[in-house]
Amino acid sequence: MTFVDLAVIGGGQSGLATAHVAARRGLRPLVLDAGSGPGGSWPAYYDSLTLFSPARFSGLPGMPFPGDPERYPVRDEVIDYLTARTAALDADVRFGARVQQVTATDGGFLITTADGAVVRAASVVAASGGFGSPYRPALPGLESFTGRVLHAAEYRRPDELAGTRVVVVGGGNSAVQIAAELARRATVSITTRGPLRFQRQRILGRDFHWWLTRTGLDTSRWGPRLLSGTVPVIDDGRYRAAIVAGNPDHRPFPRRFDGDRIVWADGTGERVDVVVLATGYRPDLPYLTGTGAVGETGVPLHDGGVSTVLPGMGFVGLERQRSLASATLRGAGRDAGFVLDRLLRRAGRHVAAAR
Ligand code: FAD
């Protein structure tokens, strides 16, 4: 059995930021990641993905994002960056180590991995993201829809759906980006419950994130309340223009799916080949089953990222756990420092016990 100060579950950006900050605070973190190599979930994101934040705002603590700070890096640059960040980390990182169960014990936690290894840790930070837990809303008739239903997590490139009739469900960045790129190869509608909201990527010559940072909104705990509801789609000009041009066309939410058809809000129906659910993710925390640490919606019970149920357990990378930036590259490091400091203060006796 291995004994560690801190076990970090997940070696994506949230886990890397946590391990880096922990090492700086004198801990010896062990990072356990289910994947076969570095990069978190980025290698599985769709091919055309380009960051909505410039390189300047996309670095983790301890290593700025390389290259022109004003450019918007593409997916593979993020993978390269996270690979380099992993190699430079002052921590033990184990890939192929899927955590199956975390159990609270007197003075810490027992962590069991799928290959039967057991780790004892004084503290645990869950940084396993949400990509393994795509959210699939129950839409009327969708369960018996005879066409193909795809979650955005499974979408890679437009060729796969060329020539088909596609309905994209959702109004966030992924929904609009996928619908717009598919619309060049397929007949595409995007459907949302409310209006689509757009945010210009650049304002007065500056990236939107510069303004978020300058105003303090990015890191303020009031940020999520001020910008509550649907996240606006960050638009470099292409997305709103595509919707205004009707390719893809934007429609109100359908009444139902029926066999191989969709019945739109106005009662008209048509055959559809593929429904793409761009409906987001829930925290992927199956290893906390039975601990009481996760609420009914799948979101852990926490205060600023520190579990209110299990002393010594924290979370990094949850949507809006502290601020608008929480589940982003630029936010991971700040949240990691905040969570670790609170965790260590509250659970100090656990850390001391494991030394
Ligand atoms: P992940 O990257 O999902 O990493 C989690 C890690 O945990 C994985 O390596 C996985 O193998 C591991 N894991 C899971 N379960 C277990 C387990 N049981 N045991 C051990 N390991 C486990 N953010 C930005 O800042 N800018 C952007 O432009 C941007 N674009 C995005 C576009 C898309 C399509 C999506 C989905 C997200 C985007 N994000 C963006 C948000 C965010 O930065 C990413 O989702 C990021 O991958 C989250 O990092 P993470 O480390 O929290 O989780």
Residues whose N, C-alpha, C, O or C-beta is under 5 A from the ligand:
A	BS01	FAD	I9 G10 G11 G12 Q13 S14 G15 L32 D33 A34 G35 G39 G40 S41 W42 Y45 T50 L51 F52 S53 A97 R98 V99 A127 S128 G129 G130 F131 S174 D284 V316 G317 A327 T328 L329 R330
